[in-house]
Amino acid sequence: MYPELNPRLICNLERLGLTENEAKAYAGLVSLKEATAREVHELTGVPRAKVYEILKSLAKKGYVEIRQGSPSYFRAVDPKLVIGEIKDELINCAIESLAQLNELSYEFPTTSPVWCIQSDWGIRNRIREILAGVKDELIIFATNPGFLREFEKELKHIEKNCKLIIIVDELEKFRKLPFEFRETGSAFRDFIRNLVIDGVRYDEECFLIADGKESIAVHRAGNKREAVVIRLPVICYLQKMIYNWLLEGKFVMDF
């Protein structure tokens, strides 16, 4: 009885471009050292009717060697060589694709100044892009210390070269971080913690205004995390004014 192949390994090989059956067959051969198609089938569960063609496909890619005979035997090429080859191909493909994408320059009559991002990866990258472009001033409102911790290196660089204002809902939560903070008043704190729109609760994690021209708000809308990016100077100016009033204690909720 053969041990079961690591599902995580198969998943990673698939992400590197192998099909599920190719990933299983190659991993099985690495485990067996040398084997017949039948033995690969018994170990991996690759369908018996397909296993021989799968092994031949791997051989054409240079990942498997064949010793002809009756039956034929198959041996996996050293994983270091195989993964190294795949890595080089992926890097070259990525570089070429990036160059080709950068060459695209379709012109549209207008570009929307408001964008919504709904992936954590996309949110982090957009924040880093904004932080890298700050020239004079960055205003941050944060309720989550983890946000400042994740971008601490970028923020320390901004602090040295630009005006950095960080407003937080509770000073106590942020005391371990190496920044100077300003705390919101109770009216704004209560408002931001009880923000419900159309029956959906919004929990603000952070809000950035870069040079008064671009802003990004990261929040949870129900169970979904999203960010809204605004590149509209007049709106960002008004947002900045609101935070200036907030710092001066002039924020009053009166409904």
Sequence and secondary structure as in RCSB ss.txt:
>XXXX:A:sequence
MYPELNPRLICNLERLGLTENEAKAYAGLVSLKEATAREVHELTGVPRAKVYEILKSLAKKGYVEIRQGSPSYFR
AVDPKLVIGEIKDELINCAIESLAQLNELSYEFPTTSPVWCIQSDWGIRNRIREILAGVKDELIIFATNPGFLRE
FEKELKHIEKNCKLIIIVDELEKFRKLPFEFRETGSAFRDFIRNLVIDGVRYDEECFLIADGKESIAVHRAGNKR
EAVVIRLPVICYLQKMIYNWLLEGKFVMDF
>XXXX:A:secstr
      HHHHHHHHHTT  HHHHHHHHHHHHHSEE HHHHHHHH   HHHHHHHHHHHHHHTSEEEE SSS EEE
E  HHHHHHHHHHHHHHHHHHHHHHHHH     S   SEEEE  HHHHHHHHHHHHHT  SEEEEEES HHHHHH
THHHHHHHHHHSEEEEEES HHHHTTSSS  EE  HHHHHHHHTEEETTEEEEEEEEEEETTTEEEEEEEETTEE
EEEEE  HHHHHHHHHHHHHHHTT      
